[in-house]
Amino acid sequence: MNKEICKFDIIIAGAGVGGISAALAAARLQQRVLLIEQADEVGGTGVFSSVSLICEFRDRGGRPINSGIHRELFPAAYTHYSEQVVPTYDEQQLKANYNKLLGAEPLLTIWTGSAVVQADMRDNRIAQLHISGKHSGIVSAPVYLDATADGNLSALAGLSYHLGRESDGKLQSATATFKVSGFDRSLLQQPDIRLWSAIHSLRRELLPFYQELKEAGGTNNPRTGVTCFPYPDGEALLFNSTSVLEVDPTKPETVERGIKEGSKQAEELFAAIRQHPAFQHARLDYIAPKLGIREGRRIVGEYELTAEDCLGTRHFEDMVAACAYSLDIHDPEGGTTRLERIPEPGYYHIPYRSLIPKGAGNLLLSSRCISGTHEAHSSYRIMASVSAIGEAAGTAAALCVFQGLTDVRQVKPAHIRFILQMRGQFVEGSVERVSLPTASSS
Ligand SMILES: Cc1cc2nc3c(=O)[nH]c(=O)nc-3n(C[C@H](O)[C@H](O)[C@H](O)COP(=O)(O)OP(=O)(O)OC[C@H]3O[C@@H](n4cnc5c(N)ncnc54)[C@H](O)[C@@H]3O)c2cc1C
C-alpha cells in the first residue's frame, strides 16, 4: 500500500448523480476535488440500475424547481418538454454526458474501482480516509462529502443513522429493471409509445399475460401491474416491474439474494409478455447490471425532513434545494405503491441542515442519504432532487474551503444560494453576494 497521503480540497465518496453534481459544482469553484467510486465506472443507480423516468421537477405552474446541473444532465427534458410525452432518458446517453462534463474539469480527479473502507476520526472530524482497490492508500481533505446513497462514509465515521420505516425497520422493495427491444409497434393499439396515453394502453395490453403468469404460480413477483417506460426514441422499453422484498444494502447477503430473485422475475415477466403478438420476436437486451435499491441509511442530521414538511410544501430559511416529486413508497411488504402528490404549489424546500450530519464538523451529505424520515426519503430520493442536493453540497463544501471555515455549519445558506442562483439553479430566500475564487488564485 502507498503510505503517502494524497491531499485534496474536497473528497467525495460515491459517483452517482449526487456525487457527480457535487463534484462538478465544487470543481467549477476552483477546488481540487477527488471523486472516489467503488464501481469500475461512474454513474451509480441512474446508469447501472437503468431507472429511465425523469421524475417531476416542476411546480404546478410548470416552472422548473430543479435546474442547474440537472439541466446539463438532461437538457432535452427542459428544451423539448411536452405534457403528452413520457420524459425519459437513455442511460448510455447519461453516462456519456457524465463523462463529458466531468472530463471538462481540470481540477477534478476521478478514481474508479476504488472504495472508501475506513474513516479516521479526530475531534469529531474526519482526519483521513483509507481507500482500497485500484488507488489503495490514504487521502485527506478539509471537507468530505458522503455521496454513497447508503450513507456508507457516514457509517464508517461512526455517525448515527436510521434504516427502514420507523415502525419496523423495513425498507422499500428493490427492483431489477430490464430493457426490451425488437417488438412490432404496428401491432400495438397505440404504436407511438413515447406518449403517456400509448404507454398506459400498452401496460393494459400486457397485463393479462402477466396475470396469467401469476395465476399459474410462475413468479414470486408481488406486483399487481406491469410498469414500463419508453426509451426516448420510442424503439425500446425499460421495465421497472419486478419487486424483491427485504433487500438491505447494509447486508451484502440480502443484495446477493435480491440480484438472483430480481433477474429471475425479469426473465419470467419477459417470457410472459412475449405471448403478446407484438412481442413475439422481442429481445431482452439486458437486465440492469446493478440491482435497483431504493432505500438505505438515512443519516441523522441537524434537521430531519418529514412527510409533513413535504406535503405541507414547507419553506425553510436555510433552503438550498427543492423537490417536486410525490411521496412514492414501494411497499416493503409487496402491497400497492403509495403515491401521494405534493399539493399546490407542488414543491417543498430542502434545508441545508438536512445535509449536515450530527457529530462531524467537516462532512456533508450529498446523495439520497440526507436526514429525513422513511416517507420523506421516498420523495426526495429521485434524480432531480438528488442532483440539486449534490450541487448544493458541493457548493457549500467549496465555500467552506475557500472561506477558510472550520465547520460546515459556518457556511451561510445565503452564500450557497447566491452561487447556485448565479449558476442557473432554482433558489428561494435571500442571497448574499460572495466573492468567488478565480482560476489563478487557487
Ligand atoms: C428501481 C428504481 C427505480 C427508480 N426510478 C427512478 C426514476 O424513474 N426517476 C428518478 O429520478 N429516480 C428514480 N429512482 C431513484 C434514483 O435513481 C436514485 O435514488 C438516485 O439515482 C440515487 O442517486 P445517488 O447519487 O444518491 O446514489 P447512487 O446513484 O446509488 O450513487 C452512489 C454511488 O456510491 C458508490 N459507493 C457506495 N459506497 C461507496 C464507497 N464506500 N466507496 C466508493 N463508492 C461508493 C456506489 O457504487 C454508487 O455508484 C429509482 C431508483 C430505483 C432503485
The ligand as an ORCA input file, in Angstrom:
! r2SCAN-3c Opt
* xyz 0 1
  C     -35.644      0.641     -9.243
  C     -35.503      2.101     -9.093
  C     -36.236      2.936     -9.901
  C     -36.090      4.307     -9.773
  N     -36.781      5.111    -10.636
  C     -36.455      6.421    -10.706
  C     -36.936      7.213    -11.762
  O     -37.679      6.733    -12.623
  N     -36.547      8.511    -11.806
  C     -35.717      9.068    -10.865
  O     -35.391     10.245    -10.966
  N     -35.256      8.328     -9.839
  C     -35.579      7.022     -9.755
  N     -35.048      6.245     -8.768
  C     -34.244      6.868     -7.695
  C     -32.874      7.330     -8.136
  O     -32.420      6.630     -9.259
  C     -31.832      7.170     -7.030
  O     -32.352      7.435     -5.754
  C     -30.686      8.147     -7.283
  O     -30.154      7.909     -8.577
  C     -29.639      7.998     -6.211
  O     -28.526      8.788     -6.529
  P     -27.330      8.853     -5.511
  O     -26.297      9.722     -6.108
  O     -27.878      9.207     -4.178
  O     -26.815      7.343     -5.372
  P     -26.231      6.322     -6.431
  O     -26.555      6.699     -7.819
  O     -26.644      4.981     -5.959
  O     -24.661      6.510     -6.261
  C     -23.960      6.120     -5.114
  C     -22.586      5.641     -5.563
  O     -21.756      5.474     -4.423
  C     -20.901      4.369     -4.669
  N     -20.386      3.920     -3.383
  C     -21.072      3.371     -2.354
  N     -20.251      3.109     -1.333
  C     -19.017      3.515     -1.713
  C     -17.732      3.501     -1.072
  N     -17.572      3.034      0.172
  N     -16.676      3.992     -1.758
  C     -16.806      4.478     -3.016
  N     -18.001      4.495     -3.671
  C     -19.086      4.031     -3.015
  C     -21.818      3.381     -5.363
  O     -21.088      2.410     -6.082
  C     -22.627      4.290     -6.272
  O     -22.059      4.424     -7.561
  C     -35.200      4.858     -8.823
  C     -34.456      4.016     -8.002
  C     -34.603      2.654     -8.136
  C     -33.771      1.783     -7.272
*
